[in-house]
Amino acid sequence: MHTRVCYRVTPRPLSHQFEVSLRFFPNAGDREVLLSLPAWIPGSYMIREFARNIVHIEADQNHESIVLTKQDKHTWRAVLRDDSAVHVLYRVYAWDMSVRTSYLDTLRGFFNGTSVCLRVHGHEQSLCEIDVCPPEGLAPVWQVSTGLTPARAQDESGNFPGEGQPLRYLAQNYDELIDGPVEMGLMKTAQFTACGVKHQIAITGAFDDVDIDRLCKDLQPVCEAQIKLFDPRGQAPFSRYVFLIHATDNGYGGLEHRNSTALLCSRKDLPHIGMKDSHADYRTFLGLCSHEYFHAWNVKRIKPSAFMEYLLDRENYTRQLWLFEGFTSYYDDLVLLRTGLLTPVQYGEAIAKTYGSVMKHRGHTQQSVADSSFDAWIKYYRQDENSPNAIVSYYTKGSMVALCLDALIRRETQNHQSLDDVMRWLWLNYGKAQRGVGEEEFADIVQASTGLDVREFLQQAVNGTEPLPMEESLKVLGFQLQAKDPDNRCDWGLTTNVMNDFTNVRQVRNGSCGERSGIAPGDLIVAIDGFRATSDQVKRMLSRKRPGDISRVHVMRREHLMELELHWEAAGVQEWKVLPAEAK
């Protein structure tokens, strides 16, 4: 029988540390036990080495210290005295605002279990109990919100019972524990029902006039549409779902969990009381909510075989993130369109933005989405100045693969079937069956669910670097793709920003006249044709120069002044329009 593993988390806001007490009984006969923190968090494919934030750790049995020896960068070995309870006390520094780690100050606390809950090797399947304590003096005003299961009736409200008195939550095992982020602090809360399931919203950091009722009203049809997409009977794979939202001055991001999501947004993205029409920032935020909610099926339950049992101490490789992230990126805005939260024109604008983000860089000609998926650990999540030339996003191009496949299925079946049928098949035969999707199985899945052989399309779209048939596919879906005329006459292939009133080069596109001139990332462009290279001067040059003109460009590279010769070239298509077919 598995014993219970108990955690007690106490926030220390002034030092930005969570103090964690861990208590468990060793398995019979054990003379040592390993303790470790995960090296990464599922859903964000990069080794993050969370153990580096542990600033102190000690252990005892019956109040007598036991030896902890560091085995590697995230593992400790505890030598046991006997079979009595082991008590481990440690502190975790929490000062990362992202949705992937942990954060703590006097206004708010947040943590993922991967950042603060040590794994007890040999007890991964034990029931986990976690007490979340209030910071000293803040019990009356702080609340807690999480997708973890409340242990007692008094824990359901999220309000602390009193000073020093914790809220208690349960997880069936360690995997469930680290899949339930915890938000605490001064928050606004609300709830709605979708297909009979309670959905909760908890917002920290927002302006006082945030319209949380409007957010509930808009998210309710999104959630119902997704539940019914996977199960037309309206049965969700969870009994409760929580949106944990933190608003900042300027933030954006999300991370999916089995019955919750952690979201980061800008305060201006949220609706405010009195707002009538939705604005672009709010629509983008609704798309983020839709994206992470779709993940409750696609990646949390419908998984690649490599993710059926996470290896938390190392990379977990798959070539299928285009399916699990890219297809989710396709459906996030599509669901908003279906529920009326995006107009066809707004939906077209979103597609055009995605298409342009892929096509304006050369990375899509160098890397397939399958390779992009496999190399996410070292490339997509660790981008540098050359990334636009070398990689393609499995999110954006993956969503284009989904769009083209949806169009192909609709065309070949005279609209009797669609990609929806494939996703439902995946849910019924893989997600509900707790069966992983093999690396080469997707073509068979499409054929089983639609009767179509799409191997040739998938081979080219997923493993190749040739352009996708976007124009033809959009026509099938009732849209038209148009190239927009360039804003400028010339283009030099540089991505720049302003630094000390000069033009700083961030990226150089391969094959561009900027690259041929010798300009490199990090160069500070001082002057063009003898005139100071202010942002206004650069704009004038790009609009007035003619293809074939030659300019003298002075750049400062690591305190060395260089004069280069730039041969201007004509600007190519940088942006596109996607319009409903009737809007010609």
N, C-alpha and C positions, 0 to 999 in steps of 0.2 A: 504494500500500500504506500502511495506517495504521501509525504508529509507536506504541511503547508509552509510556504516561504513568505515571510512577513517583512514588509518595508514600512518605514515611517519617515516621511519627508517633511522637514521643517525649514521654511524659508528664513534666510538671514539677509534681508534686503540691503542693509548698509554695506555689507561686504560682497554683495551679489553672489552669494553662495547658498546652495541647498545642502543642508546637513541631513545625511541619510543614515538611518539605523536599519540594518538588515539582520534578521534572526531566522535560523533554520536548524533542524536536527540532522546530523549526518546520517547517511545510509548505514545500516548495520555492518560492522566490520571495517568501515572506512578509517584509514589512518591519515589520510590527507584529502583535501578537496581543492578544486580549482575555481577561481572566481575571475570573471572577465567582463568587460564592456564590449559591445559590438564595435566593429571598425567602420560600419556604415549603417545607414537607415534605409530599409526597403522603400523604393519609390524615388530615391535620389542616388544615382549610380556613380558614386565617387567614394573612395576611401577617406574618411574624415577623422579617424583616430580619436574618438570621443574620450578615451581614457586620459588623454593629455590634460583634461580639465579637472582631474582629481588632484586636489592639492594636499590632502592628508588622508591616510587610511590606517586603521589599526583593528585588531581582532582579539577576542577573549572567549574563554569558556569558564563558567562559574567565577567570573570576575578575575580570572588569571590570564594574563596575556599569552597569546600563542603567536608563533612565528609566521609572518607573511613574507614570502620571497617572490620578487618580480621575476616572472618566467620569460616574458616578452613585452612588447610595448603596451599590451592591454590585458595581460593575464597575471594573476597572483596565485601562488600555491600556499595554502594554509596547512600547517602540520598540526594535527589534532591530538589532544590529550586523552580524550575518551569519547563516549557516545553522547555526551551532554550537548545542550544547545550551543550553537556557535553564534556569537554576536559580533557583527562587523560594523564599525562606525567610520564614516568617511564624509568628506566635503567636496562638493562639485562647484567649480566656478562657472557662473551662468551669465554671460554678457554678449550673446549672439541673438540679434533680433530676428533671424530667419526662422522659417517653419521647421527646420531640420534638427535643431539642437535645443538649447535652453536659454532662458533669459529671466532676470530678476532685478527689480528695483522696488522703490516704495509705492509705485503705482500699479505694478502688474508683475505676475510671475507666469512662466510657461515652461513646460518641459515635455520632452518625449522620453519614454522609458529607455530608449537606446542611449540616452545621455546620462541618466542618473541611476538606473536600476541594474546593479551587477547581476550577471547571470551566474547561478550556482550550478556548475557542471554536475550532471547526474540527477538534477532536480528540474529539468526543463519542462516536464509534464506535471509537476506539482501545482496544486492550487496556489495562486498568488493573492496575497492580501496587502493592500497599500493604504496606509493612513496618511492623509494630507492635512498637515497642521496649519493653523493660521499664523501669520507673522505676529510678533509681539505687539499688542496694542491695536491691531487692525481687524480682529475677529468680527466686530460689529459691522464693518463696511465692506470687507472683501467677500467675494463669492467664489465658488469653484464650478467649472463646467467641464465635462469629459464624457466620452462615449463608454468608459468603463462602467461596470454594473455596480450600483449602490448596494452596499452590504446590508444596510438597515433602513427602515422607513425614514428615520431622521436624516439620512444622507441624501435623500432624493431631491430635496429642495436646493441643494448647493450652498446653503447658508450655514456657517459655522455655529455649532451649538453654544459656544462660549469661549472665553479666553483659554488658550491652551488645549482646547478640545477639538480633536480632528474629525474630518469626514472620512469614512472608510469605503473602499471600493474593492471589487473582486475581479480576478481574471482566471480563467480556467487553466491557463498555463503561461509560460514565459512569453511565447509568441503572441498571445493575446494581450499580455501586459504591455509589451513594447509597441503595440498597435493602437494604443489608446492615449493620445496626448492629453495633457491636463492644462487648462487655462484657469488662472485665478487673478483676482484683483477687483477693481471697480468696473463693473460691467453692466451693460443693458441686455436684457434677455427677453425673448418672446418665443412662441411656439405656434405651429400649425400642424394640420393633419393632411397626409397624402396617402391615398389608398388605405386608410385606416391606421397608418403608422404615424406615431408622434415624431415630429421633427422640431428640434430646438435650435435657436440662434442665440449666440452669446457674443457680444461685441465689446471690445476694450479699445480705448484710445480715440473714440469718435467724437465729433462735435456734439454739443448738447442737443442740437436740433435734428439729429439723425432720425430718419423715418423708418423705424424697424418694422412697423406694421406694413408699410409699402413693400419692404423687402420680403416679408412673409407672403404677402399677396402675389408677388411676382415669382417667387421660388416655388410656390405650391404647384402650379401647373407644370413647371419644369420637372419636378420630382415625380409627379404622377405620370407624365409622358414617358419618362425613362423606366419607371417600374413596369408600365404596360408594354413598353417596347420589348422588354425581355420576357415578360409574362403577361399575356393579354388578360388573364384573370385578375391581375392587380396584386399579386403576392410578392412582397419585397423579401429579400434575403436577410433582413434585420428587423428587429422589433422596435428600434429607436434609432434616430440618426441626429447628429449634432454638427452644426456649422460653427466652428471656433474662428472668429474674425478679429484680427488686430489691425486697427487703422493707425497709420503713421503719417508723417509729412509727405513722404514719397516712397512708397513700397509696392511691391507686386509679387505674388507667388502663392503657391499652394502645394499641399502634400496630402495625398489620399490615405485613408485608413478604412478599416473594415466597416465601421458604422459611424464614422466622423471624418471631418477634414479640417486641417489647420490652414487658414487663409491669411495672407498679408496684403493690404491694399493701402492706397492713399486715402486720406479723409475725404477728398473731393470726389472719390469714386462712388461713395455711398449716397443713397437718396436722402433728401432733407425734407422736412415738413414744409408743405406748400409747393413742392416741385410738381409740375404738371407733366410735361413731356420728358421722357428719359433722354439723358444726354449720352454722348459717346463714351465717356469714362464709366458711367454706370452700366452701360451695355457691355463694356469690356469686363467689368466685374461680374456681371451675371453670367457671362461666358466662362469665367474662371470657376464660378460655383458649379455651373453645369458640367464642366470638364472633370472636376474632382468627384462630383457625385456619380458620374458615369463610371468612374474607376471602381466604385463599390462592386461592380460586376467585372469590368474589363481590366484586370490585373490583380485585384484583390481576391477574386474568386475564379475567374477564368484566367489561368496563369500559364506561362511557358513552363515546360517540364523542369527547366533549371531553377524555377522559383517555388516548386512544390515544397521543398524544404530548404529554407534559406541557410546558407553558410555565412554566418555573421562575422567571421574573422577574416574573410577574404572576398575578392571579386566573384560575382556570380554571372557568368557570361551567357548571353543569348543573342542571336541575330534577329530577334523578333520584336524589338521595341517599336519598330514602325507599325506593327499591328496593335500593340497594347497602348502605346502613347499616341501614335499617329492617327489611328482610327478613333480614339477618344477625342483627339483634336478636331476631327471631322464632325463628330456628332455634337460637340459642345454648342456650336453656333447653329447647327441644323435643328436641334431641339428648340432653341430660342425662336427660330423661324416658324417651326410647326406650332408653337404655342402663342405666336403673335407678338412676342417680345422684340423681334426684329422684323422689319418690313423686308420685302424682296430686294429693294434697293440697298438697304443697310446690310443685308446678307451678302449681296454681291460685292459691296465695298470690303467686307471682311475677307472674302475669297481672294479678291484682287490684292489685298495687302499680303496675304499668305503667299500667293503666287509670286508677287514681286520680291518678297524677301528671299525666295529661293533662286529666282532667275537672275537677279542683278549681280550675284557673285558667281565665281567660277567653281566653288566647292562642289556643286551638284554634278559637274563634269568629271570630277576626280574621285568621288566616293559614292558608293551605293548606299541605300538606306539600311541594307543588311549589314554592311561593314560599319556604318555609322552606329548601329545598335551595339555591335560587338565591341567597338572601341569607345563607347560612351565613357568608360572609366578613365580613359587617358586623354580623350579629345573633346567631346562635347561639354563635359563639366569642367574642363581645364583649358578654356580657350585663350588664345593669345592673338597677337597682331596679324598672324598669317592664317588664322582659322577660316576667314571667308574664302580664301583661295584653296583650302585643303579639305574642308568638311562640309557635309550637308546635314541639316537637322532632321532627325527621324520624326520629330513632331510635325514640322511644316510639310516636308515632302511626303511623310507618311500620311498626312491628311489628304494630300493630293492623290496618292495611290488609292485611298479609300473612296474619294470622289469618283475617280475614273472607274474603279471596280463597280461602284454603285450604278454608274451610268451604263457600263457594259451589261450588267445583269438585267437592268430595266429594259435596255434595247433588245437584248436577245430573248427576253420572255414577254415582250410587249407589255411591260409594266405590271405583269402579274406577280413578279417577285422583285426583291431588292436586296440591298446589303442588310436590311433589317432581318431578313430570313436567315442570313448567315450568322448574325449576332445571336439570334434566338437559339439556333442550332448549337452554337458554342456554349451557351448558357446551359441548355438542357443536357448536352452530352459530355461536357467538360466541366463547367462550373459546378453544377449541382452534383455531378458524379465525382467531384474532387479528383479529376484526372487532368494532368498537365498536357498542354499542346506541344507536340513534338516539333523539332526544328524544321522538318520537311512535310508537315501534315496539312498545312493550310489549304493547299490546292485541293486535296482530297475532301476537306471540310466544305469548301465552296461547292464542289461537285455533289457531295452528299446532300447538301441543303438546297441546291438550286437545279441540279442536273447538268450544270455547265462545266465544261473543261476549260479552265482559265490558266493552265500551266504556262502557256507561252506568254500571256500577258504578265503573270507574276514574275516569271524569269527575267523579263526585260525591265519591269517596273521596280522590282525589289533588289535584284542582283546586278542590274545594269545601270548605266549613267546616261542613257539617251533620254531626250525630253519626253515627258508624258503627253498623251493625246488630250490635253486640257481643253482645247477649243472645241473638238468634236464632242467630248464628254459633257461640257457645259451646255451645248446645244440640246443634248438628250434631256438634261435636267431643266431646260427652259431658260437658259441664260446665254449671253453672248460675251465673248472675250475680245477686247479692243486694246490695242497699244495706244498709249498716250504720247503725244508729241513731247520731245524733251523740252524742259524749261530753258536750257542753255544751248548755244550753238556748238560749244566744245565741251569736252570732258577730259580730265587728266587722270582719272582712275584712282583718286586719292580720297580717303575719308579723313576729315580734319576737324579740329576744334580750336578754340582760341586760347592761347596761353601768353600771358603778359603782353596782350595787344598784338601778338604775332600769330601766325598760322602754324599750328602744331600738327604733324602728320601722324595719324593713328594707324592707318592701314594703307597698303598699296596693292591695287589689283594686278594680278599677274597678266602680262601681255599688254598693259596700258602704256600710254606715252609717258606717264609719270615714272613707271618702272624703267622704261628704256632710257629716260634721262639720267637715271642714277639716284633719284629720290628714294629714301628708305624710311621705314617706320621709325618714329622718334625724332626725325629731322624737324628743326624749327625753321620754317620758311621766313626769311628776313625781308627779302625784296623780290619783286618781279619787274623786269625791265627798268630797274633803277628806282622803282617806287615801293615804299614800305608795304608789306603784304598784310594789310589789315583784312578783316573779313569782308568789308565793303569792296576793297580793291580786288580781292579774289573773285567776288561775284561779278564785278565789271569785266574782268578778264574772261571768265567763262562765257559770258553773254556776248562780248564784242569780238573776241578773237575768231579768226576763220581757220578751218582745217588747213594745215600746211604752214601756218604762221610759226615763227620761231621766237622764243623768248629766252632771255637770260634770267636764270633763277639763282638767287643767292640763298644758301641754307647753312644753318649752324648745326654741326653734328658733333656732339660731345666736345664742345668748345673749340671746334675747328671750323673755320669759315670756308665754304666751297662755292664755286661758281659752276653751274650746270646749264646745259643747253636743252630746252624743252621744245619738241616739235608737236604742236597742238593737233589733236585729232577730233573728228566729228563725234558729237554725243550720240550714243545709241539709245535704244529704248530702256528706260529705267523704271517706268511705272506702267501699270495696266489698269483698265476699267473692266469690271464685270457687271453687266446690266441685265435686268430681266428682258427676255426675248422681245416682248412687246414694246419696250422702251428704246426704239431705234432712232 
